[in-house]
Amino acid sequence: MLSLAARLPLPLLGLLLPSLAAAAVDSSVGSASSPLLLGNIKTLFAFGDSYTANGYNPGRGFDPEIDQDIHTTSGGDNWAQYLAAAADVEKSFYDFAISGSTIEPIHLNNDPRPNPSLVNETDTFINYFYDKHEVAWDPETTLFMVASGINDIANSVLYSLDYESSVEKLVDIYTEQISRLYTRGARHFLFVTVPPFDRTPLGLDGSHHDEFVSWGHIWNFRMRSMIKSYSDTFPEMEARIWDMNECLTEIIDNAKSLGFADSTSSCWPYAVIRGYEPEADRPDCAHPLAEYVWKDAAHPTWAAHKLMGDSVIALLKNEAQGEVHGKEKRTKRWFR
């Protein structure tokens, strides 16, 4: 795979990549005695949508590297896969994220089947990794990553739904799923803000730009306050917020300095790539895939994901980043 860092002048590596790490610093919350740092992670569970999904399906088997239809929306790896590689846990990285997934299970286009959701993903975890006890995982060395919410906003725009009146319902559904995970042993969490959909080619090319801006801000603000309240609701939780929104905004704002040739559009021959083609260089496109921020109208390329991955890796390496909210120390330990 072509390294994005290999395309960057060394001075820019020293100046810009730390700025991406700084953009991702956000609040820590909870009363765990210490945060789960990158080097201590042994198992990763991921929940979310197409920005996080890699096609893993435990129904095909528990091993994430055998008999799986692994694919992403980036043309290569995504941020979560880069994180798993940095933590050296590719064999114990279980990604329940589903493209198109929402927080709330809703019916779209009169489909009798509900849209895939965070509820379904939580069900999958409980069914395969709690009830069946086929895979061992230790609560003290397991990180639960939750990156949901952007499709609730996108669907509200595309299907003319009333997003603002549904935010508190989404908060309740989201919190209920976190509670289901917590009561089954989850203690260490990484919560992720929704990306700046207004900066995608789809968000830029349309009449709904202002809605994407406003509703993205509404959710990210409400999500932060929701998670801060978890220190009382879930007293043994330790969690961090990774600000994907600010991180991706930094990448877009500094695109040329980071080696990207295009940060506002995508090229159709790359948009239809389903598998791994990080070196793709189509003659009908002005640049190689790696020089676009956007693979298609809504999803970043693997090169942008690499920088996002570097950002969250930096966050999880640093015990001191973020403010601590809640009780000063854990009052009791949980044993499985």
HELIX and SHEET records of a PDB file:
HELIX    1   1 ALA A    5  ARG A    7  5                                   3    
HELIX    2   2 LEU A   10  ALA A   24  1                                  15    
HELIX    3   3 LEU A   38  ASN A   40  5                                   3    
HELIX    4   4 PRO A   58  ARG A   60  5                                   3    
HELIX    5   5 TRP A   79  ALA A   86  1                                   8    
HELIX    6   6 GLU A   90  SER A   92  5                                   3    
HELIX    7   7 LEU A  118  ILE A  126  1                                   9    
HELIX    8   8 ASN A  127  ASP A  131  3                                   5    
HELIX    9   9 PRO A  139  THR A  141  5                                   3    
HELIX   10  10 ILE A  150  LEU A  158  1                                   9    
HELIX   11  11 GLU A  164  SER A  166  5                                   3    
HELIX   12  12 VAL A  167  TYR A  182  1                                  16    
HELIX   13  13 PHE A  197  ARG A  199  5                                   3    
HELIX   14  14 PRO A  201  LEU A  204  1                                   4    
HELIX   15  15 HIS A  209  THR A  233  1                                  25    
HELIX   16  16 MET A  244  ASP A  253  1                                  10    
HELIX   17  17 TRP A  268  ALA A  271  1                                   4    
HELIX   18  18 LEU A  289  GLU A  291  5                                   3    
HELIX   19  19 TRP A  302  LYS A  317  1                                  16    
SHEET    1   A 7 PHE A  93  ASP A  95  0                                        
SHEET    2   A 7 THR A  43  GLY A  48  1                                        
SHEET    3   A 7 THR A 142  ALA A 147  1                                        
SHEET    4   A 7 HIS A 188  VAL A 192  1                                        
SHEET    5   A 7 GLU A 238  TRP A 242  1                                        
SHEET    6   A 7 SER A  28  GLY A  30 -1                                        
SHEET    7   A 7 VAL A 324  HIS A 325  1                                        
END                                                                             
